[in-house]
Amino acid sequence: MTARRWPMLGLCFFGIMINYIDRSNFALALPLIDKELHFGPAMSGLLLSAFFWLYTVALVPIGWLSDRFGIRIVYATCMIAWSLISMSTGLVGGVAGLLALRLLMGLAEAGSFPTNAIVVARWFPRAQRGLASSIWHSGIGIGSALAFPIVVTLIAAYGWRISFAGTGMLGVICGFVWLIAYRDPTQEEALATQGSEARNHARIPTLSLLTCRPAVAMSLGFFLVNFVNFFFLGWFPSYLLHERGVNLRELAYLGPMPTIAAIAGGLLGGVVADALFRRGWSITKARKTCLIGGLMAACLVVAAAMTANLYLAIGLFSLSFAGISFTSANIQALPPEMAPSADQVGTISGFQMIGGAVSGIISNIIIGGLVEWTGSYIAPLAMLAVLAVLAMLNYAFLLGPVQPLQIEGRSS
């Protein structure tokens, strides 16, 4: 068993961390951009949503390109491209330019998740894939958290335009490091990683995924789960300020608590799934137990909304976000298990990600609309709990066994 898998996984971790620093930079700078360029909340929402338009469309094609031409070249190209696009944000002088850059940013960043799924599939045996997925997935929370001191410091010292140059340069460096350092496993390393695991199933044509029930369940599940994720990533600070009446000083130490809990929850999700598998549980039982268990904890979001005690609410929100991250780590471990052949992992991951990306497009509109309509966050938070229950049912019944996908009626 080779030790080279861990540096390769480390490259994935730093790639996704830089990805989310770049994503967070725009959200943190948006109030200042709005003030300078004079556009209102509706346009702000449109710019945030626009990121996911081409992102959604590009997920499967970039996953296919990664399977076809290799992740070393494809991912390095994506990473350098999104970083240069991010740097260009500081040069724009109007809304049209911002909208174009947000579209291109989403297009380039579509390479991240499929690449990481491919690395896990190629470098890690089944008994370690939960841990491996949870490690790279933790870069999301860590990158989002690090963005606050990095971006705020750059903005305070040099202005919002220079902040994009700083974070973009980190991505360019990371892209060249990936290009230089990443290598696929040798034949001997691949044999040591896969062991007796066979990939003898027939390839599935990409369009057939639309009628493949387990593939649809993977995408639908991520769609439902990401409603909860995007509340915490996009709406939680506003919730604390407007619904709970906290001040900026309180926000500085209360706001990050669910994110810190989510990092721990995501790491724990991978560890628990792998431990259950090593104890003799089937991969289906181990994965589904963790998928559903995390979603049960995520339902605490509605209890947090109903309690009057601020600190109890923060604790419940933290458990909820930790639960959804516990589930998310196992979601990211599904493509390596369910790809019918080793060279379709990126395609399957991209198809799963479509559901999550569509969720990003519409969740902000729905949550914001409910808040404006009802004057409270209780209705949208209750909706999130209902969606978490629907996600449990999806993974319990619609997904089926965690095994390589097959077209119905075709034997492997």
N, C-alpha and C positions, 0 to 999 in steps of 0.2 A: 504494500500500500504506500503510495507516494505521498511525501509531505509537500510537494509542489502545489497541491490543490489549494492550500491556505493562502499563499501569495496571490494566486489567481482570484480567489474569492475576495481578498482584500482590495484588488483593483475594482471589482464590482461594487464593493461597499463605498469606496471613495468616489466612484462615478455617480452613484445615486445620491450621495451626500452633496456633491457639487451641483447635481441636477436640482435638488430642492433648495439649495442656497440661491440659485439663479431664479427659480420660481418665486421664492419668498421675496426676493429683491423687488420685484414689480409690485407685489401687494403692499410692502412697506413704503415704497416710494410713491404709491398712487395718490395719496392725499396731496403731496407737494406737486406732483405732475398736474393734478386737477386744478390746483390753485394757480399754477403758472399758465396753463393752456386753456383754462376757463371752460371746462365741460362738467356736466352734472353727474349725479348718481346713476342715471340710466345709462349714460355712456360708459361710466366706470364698470357697471355690470356687464355691458356688452364686451368691453375689452378683456375682462376676466374670463368670460365665456368663450371668446374667440380663440383662445389658446387651444381649446379642445376640438375645434372644428376639423382642421387638417390632421390633428393628432389622432382623432378617431379613424379617419379615412386611411391614415398611413400605417396603422399598427400591423395589420396582416401583411401588406406589401413589404414593409421593412423586416418583419419576422421572416418572410419568405426569402428576401435578399440575404439575410443573415445565414439562413440554412443553406442557401445556394452558393454564396461567395465567401462565407466565413465572417465571424464576428470581429476578428482583429481589424480588418479594414473597414467594415461597415460601421462598427460602433465608434471607432476613432474618428471617422468622417462625420458622424452624427454629433459627437461631443464637441469637436472643434467648430462645426457649423453653428450649433446652438449657442456656443460661447461668443462667437463673432457677432451673431445676431443680437445677443444680449448687450454686448458692448455698443452696438449701433443704436440701441435705445436712447443712449445719452446724446445722440446727434439729431434726433427728430425735432421738428418744429410745429407739428400739428397732429390732429387726431388720426388723419388718414395714414400717416406714416406709422403711428403707434399700432393701428389696427393691422397693417400689413406685417409688421414685425411680430406681433403676437401670433398671427397665423403661421408664419415661417418658424417661429420658436416651437410651436406645437408640432409641426411637421418634423423638425429635427430631433426633438426629445422623444419621439415615438420609438426610438431605438433602445431605450434603457431597459425596460422590463423584459422584452423578449431576449435580449442579450444575457441578462442575468439568469433567466431560466435555462438557456442553453449551457451556460457555464456550470450550473448545478448538475444538469443532466450528464455532461461529459466528464466532469471531474469527481463527482461524489457518488458513492454507493447509496443504495436505497435507505440504509439504516442511518445515514448522515444528512439526507436531503432536507429534512425538516430544520435541523440546526443551521445548515448552510443557507437555506432560504431566509430564515429569521435573522441571520447575521447581516446579509446584504440589505434586507428590508429595514433593519434598524437605522440604516443611513438616512431614511426618509425623515424620521423624527429628529435625529441628531443634526441633519442639515437644516431642517426647519428651525430648530432651537438656536443653532450657531448663527443663522442669518440675522437674528436680532442684534447681537453685539457687533457683528461685522458690518452689516449694512447701516445700522444707526450711527456707528462711529464714522464711517465714510461720509454719510450724508451730513452729519454735524460738522465735520472738518472741511469737506470740499463741495458739498451739494449733491443733489440726487443724480445728476448726470454722470459725475465721476464714480458714483457707487456702482454703476453698471460696468464701467471700465474695470474696476477692481475685481468684482466677482466674475466677470467674463474672462479675465486673464487667468484666474484659477482654473477655469474650465479648459482653456486652450492648453495650459500646462498639463492638466490631467489627461487630455486627449493624446498628446504626444507621448506621455508616459505609458498609456495603454498600448499605443502602437508599437512602442519599443519593447515593452515588458511582457505583453500577453502572448501566450502560446497555447495551442490545443494540446491535449495529452498525446504522448507517443503511443504507438500500438501496444507496447508493453504496459504502459500506465493505464490505458483504456481497459485492457483486459483485467488488470488488478482492480480497477474501480468497479467494473460491471460484474465481475465474478460470473456466476451462473445465470445472471439475468439475461433473458433472451429478448430480442426485438425482431420476431419473425412475422409480425402482422403486416398486412398489406397497407401501403400508403393510401391515405384518404385524399381524393381531390379537394382542393381548397373550398370550392363552392359547395361540396357535399357537407361541409361543416354546418351549413344553415339548416339542414334537415337531420343532423345527428343529435339525438336527444341529450346525451351526456355533454357534448360540446356546447349546446344551447344552455344547458343547466350551469355550466362553468361561467358563461358570459352573463347569464341572468343573475346568478348568485353574486358576482362581483358588482353588478349594477345596484343591487339592493344594499350590499355591504357599504358601498362607497357613499351612499347618502349619509350614513353616520360619520364616515371619515371626513367628508367635506363640511359637515357642520363644525367639527372640531378644528379643522384646518382653516376655515374661512369665516365662521360666524361666532365662535366662542368668545373672542374678545368683545365683540359688539353686545353679545348676550350679557356678559358681566357688567358692562358699562350701562346699558340701557334697562335691562330687566332687574339686575341686582343692585344697581346704583353704586358700584365700587368706583373709587377714584383711580387716577393714573398710578399713584404709588402702590396701591393695593393690587392693581392689575399687573404690575411688574413682577410680583412674587406669586400671585394666585394664578395668573394666566398660564404659565408654563407647567403647572403641576400635572394636568392630564397628559400633556405631551411626554413628560418624564415617565409617568406611569405606562404610557403606550410603548415606549422603548423597552421597558422591562417586560411588558405583556407580550410583545412580539417575539423577543428572545425566548421567553418561557414557552410560547406556543410551539416553536420548533423543537425545543429540548423534550417537552412532554410527548409529542408525537413520536419522536425517535425512540424514546424510552419505552413507550407502549409497544412499538414494533419489535424492539429487541427482546421484550418479555414474551413474545410469541403471539401478539395480536396480529391479525391480518392487516395489510396496509389500508384496506378499506375501513375497517373498524377503527384503527388508530387515527386516520385522517378525519373521518366523519365525527368521531368523538370530540376532537379538538375544534373542528369547524363549528359544530353545534354548541359546544360548551362555551366558547368565546362569545357567540351570539346571545346566549342566555345572559351573560354578564352585561352585554351591550344594552339589553332592555332596561337596565337601571337608569338609563338616561331620562325616562319619564318619571321615575321616583325622585331623581335629582331636581326635576322641574317643579315637583309638587311640594318639596320640603321648604320650610321657611328659614331654616338655619343655613347661613351662607357656607360655613365650613363643612357641615354635613353634605351640602349640595356639591361642594368641590370634591369631597371624598367620593361621592357616588359618581360624579362625572369622570373622575380619574379611573374608577373601576370600569366604567362603561367604555372609555377609550382604550384602556388596557385590554378589555375583552375583545373589542373589534380588531385590535392589532394582533391579539392571540389568534383570531380567526384568519386575518389577512396573511400572516406568515404561512399558514397552511394552504391558503388559496394559491400563493405563489409557488408552492411545492407540487401543485397538481399537474401543470404541463409536463414536467419531466416524467411523471408517472403515467400519463394518459396519452402522450404522443405515440402513434402507432409505429413510428420508426425514429431512429436517433436524429435523422436530418429533417424532422418536422416539429421539433420542440419549439423553435422560434415562431413558426406559423400558428401552432396551437396556443402559445402564450399570447400572441397578438390578437387572436380571435377572442380569448378570454378577456383581454384588456379592453376590447371594444365596449363591453357592457359597463366597465368602470368609467371609461371616457364619456360615454353618453350620459351617465349619471352626473359627471362633472358639468356637462352642458346645461342640464335641466334642474339639478337639485337647488342651485343658488336661486333660480327664478321661482321655484315652488316655495322654498323656505322663506324667501323675502316677501313673496306675495301673501303667504299665510300670516306672517308677522304684521304686514301692513293692514290686512283685512281684519284680523282679530285684535290687533293692538297688544299682542302678547306672544311669547315663545312657547306657551304650553301646547298649543295645537301642533306646531311643527315637530316638537319633541315627542309628542304622543305618536305622531306619524312615523317617526324614526323607529320607535319601539315596535309598531305594527310591521314595518318593513323588515326589521330584524327577525320577527317571528316568521314572516314569509320566506326569508332567506333560510331559516332552519328547515322549513318544510321542503324547500328546493333541494337542499343538500341531502336531506334524509331520504327523499323519495324520487325526485326527478333525476338526480345525478347518476344513480345506479352505482355499480362497483367501481372502485378506483383501479382501472386497468386500461391497457392500450385501447384507444377508440377503434371501432370497426363500423363499417357500413352494414346496416341490417340486411341479413340475407347472404352476406359474404363471409365465408369462413377464413380464419387466419392461416 
